[in-house]
Amino acid sequence: MRVIVTGGCGFIGSAVCRHVVHDLSWDVLNIDKLTYAANKANVETIAASGRYQLAEEDICDLPAIRAAFDQFSPDAVIHLAAESHVDRSITGSAEFIRTNVVGTHSMLEAAREYWSSLSGQARDAFRFVHVSTDEVYGSLGPTGLFTETTPYDPRSPYSASKAASDHLASAWFETYGLPTLITNCSNNYGPYHFPEKLIPLVILNALEGKTLPVYGDGSNIRDWLYVEDHAKGIVAALTKGSPGQKYNFGGRAERRNLDVVEQICDVLDATVPMERSRRELITFVADRPGHDRRYAIDSSKAERDLDWTQTVSFEEGLKQTVDWYLQNETWWRPVRDRVYSGDRLGLVGG
């Protein structure tokens, strides 16, 4: 297989690149603008492989994307490139609309033009996998799960931009016949996670003895999925899924945010003890505007149709993640010092 992966220097994208090069021996063209959350070190283990190449391009640059398709001749596209942090979308929505909506349009158009030029088996086998989020579904009550037929109800600029991009991918299948598939996932965690997100932020703050901010009363619930399990699910959708279909990937690991923070504290206390419990660093702060109450994914369709299942429990995955950060200060220290130090984001002024 020859596959274009967009955003392959990001958190989930790099996990996909590592998986398909290491485990499947696919050829990969990684198209990445290398924004603040991208890191070439995320794909360092495959960078010297003859099966991997990087194109430092903006997905909104349609001529550049067309050229990439023409030069690489992919069998498939896995589209992950996106602005993804809700807090940043609250104070900087324009970049989310540009990258997530306009950029997805650019990718779909370039793919459509390329696919239209194919014939026979190459045309029949081509796939475009659009990777999205469970946040497009809105907020759940105390019971129930998101399914592939749950109506969209985005509540933040980020989730609204991803909902729009999902609709574009669906429309390009219905209108033009482009063989698109959409995947929606729960919260990912694991190695190489940029430390603006909850788990890596808490790990690094706790290591340094800094305050551990928890929004509101900490009772917001998320479903957690280990990133390498998700990467395998994305590839399963590509190889086994049906064009025009959606597939949800979750970890069956609902946790209150406060419980996640406390569990990180306990793992670190057992591994790198301090004079006091790190739970004492927890500080409740003003809630995020429009903070969805609960997410939970029903993965039964993916488990049934794609023969996919998660393999890493939350407890096992969290321990592996903490251990990775403990062992890889050379990766996260430059990020903390030069890119993002852990300050609060997403505050609405005025």
C-alpha positions as CSV (number, residue, x, y, z in Angstrom):
1,M,0.0,0.0,0.0
2,R,1.0,3.6,-0.7
3,V,-0.8,5.9,1.6
4,I,-0.9,9.7,2.2
5,V,-1.2,10.6,5.8
6,T,-1.9,14.2,6.7
7,G,-0.8,15.5,10.0
8,G,1.6,12.6,10.5
9,C,3.9,14.5,12.8
10,G,1.1,15.0,15.3
11,F,0.0,12.8,18.1
12,I,-2.4,10.4,16.4
13,G,-1.0,10.8,12.9
14,S,2.5,9.8,14.0
15,A,1.0,6.7,15.7
16,V,-0.6,5.8,12.3
17,C,2.7,6.4,10.5
18,R,4.7,4.3,12.9
19,H,2.1,1.5,12.7
20,V,1.8,1.3,8.9
21,V,5.6,1.5,8.3
22,H,6.8,-0.7,11.2
23,D,4.0,-3.3,11.2
24,L,2.6,-3.3,7.7
25,S,5.6,-2.2,5.6
26,W,3.4,0.4,3.7
27,D,4.9,3.4,1.9
28,V,3.9,6.7,3.5
29,L,3.9,10.3,2.4
30,N,3.3,12.4,5.4
31,I,1.9,15.8,4.6
32,D,2.3,18.1,7.6
33,K,2.5,21.9,7.9
34,L,4.6,21.4,11.1
35,T,2.5,23.7,13.3
36,Y,3.2,24.1,17.1
37,A,1.8,20.7,18.0
38,A,3.7,18.8,15.3
39,N,7.1,17.3,16.1
40,K,9.5,15.5,13.7
41,A,10.7,13.5,16.7
42,N,7.4,11.7,16.8
43,V,8.4,9.8,13.6
44,E,12.1,9.6,14.3
45,T,12.0,5.8,14.5
46,I,10.8,5.6,10.8
47,A,12.4,8.7,9.4
48,A,15.3,6.8,7.9
49,S,13.1,4.2,6.4
50,G,12.9,4.1,2.7
51,R,9.2,3.7,3.1
52,Y,8.6,7.1,4.7
53,Q,8.8,10.6,3.3
54,L,7.7,14.0,4.6
55,A,6.2,16.8,2.6
56,E,6.1,20.1,4.6
57,E,3.0,21.5,3.1
58,D,-0.3,23.2,4.1
59,I,-3.4,21.2,3.4
60,C,-5.1,24.4,2.4
61,D,-2.7,24.8,-0.5
62,L,-4.6,23.0,-3.2
63,P,-2.0,23.2,-5.9
64,A,0.6,21.7,-3.5
65,I,-1.7,18.9,-2.5
66,R,-2.5,18.2,-6.1
67,A,1.2,17.9,-6.8
68,A,1.6,15.6,-3.9
69,F,-1.0,13.2,-5.2
70,D,0.4,13.3,-8.7
71,Q,4.0,12.6,-7.5
72,F,3.2,9.9,-4.9
73,S,0.3,8.1,-6.6
74,P,-1.4,6.9,-3.4
75,D,-3.7,3.9,-3.0
76,A,-5.4,5.7,-0.1
77,V,-5.5,8.8,2.1
78,I,-5.8,8.9,5.9
79,H,-6.7,12.5,6.7
80,L,-5.8,13.5,10.3
81,A,-4.4,17.1,9.9
82,A,-6.4,19.4,12.1
83,E,-6.4,22.0,14.8
84,S,-7.6,19.9,17.8
85,H,-7.5,21.7,21.1
86,V,-10.9,23.0,22.3
87,D,-9.3,25.7,24.6
88,R,-7.4,27.2,21.7
89,S,-10.5,27.2,19.5
90,I,-12.3,29.3,22.0
91,T,-9.9,32.2,21.6
92,G,-8.7,31.5,18.0
93,S,-11.5,30.0,16.0
94,A,-10.4,31.3,12.6
95,E,-7.5,28.9,12.3
96,F,-9.8,26.0,13.2
97,I,-12.2,26.9,10.4
98,R,-9.3,27.4,8.0
99,T,-7.5,24.1,8.7
100,N,-10.4,21.8,9.6
101,V,-12.9,23.0,7.0
102,V,-11.0,24.6,4.2
103,G,-8.2,22.2,4.5
104,T,-10.5,19.2,4.4
105,H,-12.2,20.6,1.3
106,S,-8.8,20.9,-0.3
107,M,-7.9,17.3,0.5
108,L,-11.2,16.0,-0.8
109,E,-11.0,18.0,-4.0
110,A,-7.4,16.9,-4.7
111,A,-8.4,13.3,-3.9
112,R,-11.5,13.5,-6.1
113,E,-9.5,14.8,-9.1
114,Y,-6.8,12.1,-8.6
115,W,-9.3,9.3,-8.1
116,S,-11.2,10.4,-11.2
117,S,-8.0,9.9,-13.2
118,L,-7.7,6.3,-12.1
119,S,-9.3,3.2,-13.8
120,G,-9.9,-0.4,-13.1
121,Q,-8.7,-2.0,-9.8
122,A,-6.8,1.1,-8.7
123,R,-10.0,3.2,-8.9
124,D,-12.1,0.6,-7.2
125,A,-9.6,0.0,-4.3
126,F,-8.9,3.7,-3.6
127,R,-10.1,4.9,-0.1
128,F,-10.2,8.3,1.7
129,V,-10.4,7.9,5.5
130,H,-11.4,11.1,7.3
131,V,-10.5,11.0,11.0
132,S,-12.8,12.9,13.4
133,T,-13.9,13.1,17.0
134,D,-16.8,12.1,19.3
135,E,-17.1,15.8,20.2
136,V,-19.2,16.4,17.0
137,Y,-22.1,14.5,18.8
138,G,-22.3,17.1,21.6
139,S,-22.9,16.2,25.3
140,L,-24.4,13.0,26.7
141,G,-26.6,12.8,29.8
142,P,-25.7,10.4,32.6
143,T,-26.6,7.4,30.5
144,G,-26.4,6.3,26.8
145,L,-23.6,6.0,24.3
146,F,-22.7,7.8,21.0
147,T,-23.3,5.6,18.0
148,E,-22.7,6.2,14.3
149,T,-26.3,7.5,13.9
150,T,-26.3,9.9,16.9
151,P,-27.3,13.4,15.6
152,Y,-24.6,16.0,15.4
153,D,-24.7,18.7,18.1
154,P,-21.3,20.4,18.3
155,R,-20.8,22.8,21.2
156,S,-17.4,24.4,20.7
157,P,-15.7,26.1,17.7
158,Y,-13.4,23.0,17.5
159,S,-16.2,20.5,17.4
160,A,-18.2,22.6,15.0
161,S,-15.3,22.8,12.6
162,K,-14.9,19.0,12.8
163,A,-18.6,18.4,12.3
164,A,-18.4,20.6,9.1
165,S,-15.5,18.6,7.8
166,D,-17.4,15.3,8.5
167,H,-20.3,16.6,6.5
168,L,-17.9,17.5,3.6
169,A,-16.5,14.0,3.6
170,S,-20.0,12.5,3.5
171,A,-21.1,14.9,0.8
172,W,-18.1,14.0,-1.5
173,F,-19.2,10.4,-1.2
174,E,-22.9,11.1,-1.9
175,T,-22.3,13.7,-4.7
176,Y,-19.2,12.6,-6.4
177,G,-18.9,8.9,-5.4
178,L,-15.5,9.5,-3.8
179,P,-15.0,6.4,-1.6
180,T,-14.8,8.2,1.8
181,L,-15.1,6.7,5.2
182,I,-15.4,8.7,8.5
183,T,-14.1,7.6,11.9
184,N,-15.0,9.2,15.2
185,C,-13.0,8.5,18.3
186,S,-13.0,9.1,22.0
187,N,-10.2,10.9,23.9
188,N,-6.8,9.5,22.9
189,Y,-3.8,9.3,25.2
190,G,-0.4,7.7,25.1
191,P,3.2,8.6,24.2
192,Y,4.1,11.7,22.1
193,H,1.0,13.6,23.3
194,F,1.5,17.3,23.1
195,P,1.3,18.6,26.7
196,E,-1.7,21.0,26.3
197,K,-4.1,18.0,26.7
198,L,-5.2,16.8,30.1
199,I,-3.1,13.6,30.7
200,P,0.3,14.9,29.5
201,L,-0.2,18.3,31.1
202,V,-1.0,16.7,34.5
203,I,1.9,14.2,34.2
204,L,4.4,17.0,33.5
205,N,3.0,19.5,36.1
206,A,2.9,16.7,38.7
207,L,6.5,15.8,37.9
208,E,7.6,19.4,38.5
209,G,5.4,19.9,41.6
210,K,3.2,22.4,39.9
211,T,-0.5,23.1,40.3
212,L,-2.8,20.5,38.7
213,P,-5.7,22.5,37.3
214,V,-9.1,20.7,37.1
215,Y,-12.0,22.5,35.3
216,G,-15.1,23.0,37.4
217,D,-15.7,20.3,39.9
218,G,-13.9,17.7,37.9
219,S,-17.0,15.6,37.2
220,N,-17.0,15.9,33.4
221,I,-16.6,12.4,32.0
222,R,-14.5,11.3,29.0
223,D,-14.0,7.9,27.4
224,W,-10.3,7.1,27.0
225,L,-8.6,5.2,24.1
226,Y,-5.0,4.3,23.9
227,V,-3.6,5.9,20.8
228,E,-2.0,2.8,19.3
229,D,-5.3,1.0,19.5
230,H,-6.9,3.9,17.7
231,A,-4.2,3.8,15.0
232,K,-4.9,0.2,14.3
233,G,-8.7,1.0,14.2
234,I,-8.1,3.7,11.6
235,V,-6.2,1.2,9.4
236,A,-8.9,-1.4,9.9
237,A,-11.4,1.1,8.6
238,L,-9.3,1.7,5.6
239,T,-8.7,-2.0,4.8
240,K,-12.0,-3.5,5.9
241,G,-14.5,-0.7,6.0
242,S,-17.2,0.2,3.4
243,P,-17.2,3.5,1.6
244,G,-19.9,5.9,2.8
245,Q,-19.8,4.3,6.3
246,K,-18.9,5.8,9.7
247,Y,-17.1,3.9,12.4
248,N,-16.8,4.9,16.1
249,F,-13.7,3.9,18.2
250,G,-13.8,4.1,22.0
251,G,-12.0,2.7,24.9
252,R,-14.9,1.6,27.1
253,A,-13.1,3.5,29.8
254,E,-15.3,6.3,31.1
255,R,-13.6,8.3,33.8
256,R,-14.3,11.6,35.5
257,N,-11.6,14.1,34.8
258,L,-10.9,14.3,38.5
259,D,-10.5,10.5,38.7
260,V,-8.0,10.6,35.9
261,V,-5.9,13.3,37.6
262,E,-5.9,11.5,40.9
263,Q,-4.9,8.2,39.2
264,I,-1.9,10.0,37.5
265,C,-0.9,11.4,40.9
266,D,-1.1,7.9,42.4
267,V,1.0,6.3,39.6
268,L,3.7,9.0,39.9
269,D,3.7,8.8,43.7
270,A,4.4,5.1,43.5
271,T,7.1,5.6,40.9
272,V,8.7,8.9,41.8
273,P,7.7,9.7,45.4
274,M,7.6,13.2,46.8
275,E,7.4,14.3,50.4
276,R,3.6,14.7,50.1
277,S,1.0,13.2,47.9
278,R,0.7,14.9,44.5
279,R,-3.1,14.9,45.0
280,E,-2.5,17.9,47.2
281,L,-1.5,19.8,44.0
282,I,-5.0,19.5,42.6
283,T,-6.7,22.9,42.2
284,F,-10.2,23.5,40.9
285,V,-10.4,26.3,38.4
286,A,-13.1,28.1,36.4
287,D,-14.8,25.8,34.0
288,R,-14.2,25.9,30.3
289,P,-17.0,27.8,28.4
290,G,-19.4,25.3,26.8
291,H,-17.7,22.4,28.5
292,D,-19.5,19.2,27.4
293,R,-20.6,17.0,30.4
294,R,-20.0,13.5,29.2
295,Y,-18.7,11.6,26.2
296,A,-19.0,7.8,25.7
297,I,-18.5,5.8,22.5
298,D,-20.3,2.6,21.4
299,S,-17.6,0.7,19.4
300,S,-19.7,-2.3,18.6
301,K,-20.0,-1.5,14.8
302,A,-16.2,-1.3,14.5
303,E,-15.8,-4.5,16.6
304,R,-18.3,-6.3,14.5
305,D,-17.6,-5.1,10.9
306,L,-13.8,-4.4,11.2
307,D,-12.8,-7.1,13.6
308,W,-11.2,-4.4,15.7
309,T,-11.0,-4.4,19.5
310,Q,-9.0,-2.3,22.0
311,T,-6.1,-4.2,23.6
312,V,-4.8,-1.8,26.2
313,S,-6.9,-1.2,29.3
314,F,-6.9,2.4,30.8
315,E,-4.9,1.3,33.8
316,E,-2.2,-0.4,31.7
317,G,-2.1,2.4,29.1
318,L,-1.9,5.2,31.8
319,K,1.1,3.4,33.4
320,Q,2.8,3.0,30.1
321,T,2.2,6.6,29.3
322,V,3.6,7.9,32.6
323,D,6.6,5.6,32.2
324,W,7.2,7.0,28.6
325,Y,7.2,10.6,29.9
326,L,9.6,9.6,32.7
327,Q,11.9,8.1,30.2
328,N,11.7,10.7,27.5
329,E,12.5,14.1,29.0
330,T,14.6,14.8,25.9
331,W,11.3,14.8,23.9
332,W,9.1,16.9,26.2
333,R,11.6,19.3,27.8
334,P,12.1,21.3,24.6
335,V,8.3,21.4,24.1
336,R,7.8,22.8,27.6
337,D,10.6,25.3,27.4
338,R,10.1,26.6,23.9
339,V,6.5,25.9,22.8
340,Y,4.0,25.5,25.6
341,S,4.8,25.8,29.3
342,G,1.4,24.7,30.6
343,D,-0.3,28.0,31.1
344,R,-4.2,28.1,31.1
345,L,-5.7,28.4,27.6
346,G,-9.2,29.2,26.4
347,L,-10.2,32.0,28.7
348,V,-12.7,34.3,27.2
349,G,-11.7,37.9,28.0
350,G,-14.0,41.0,28.3
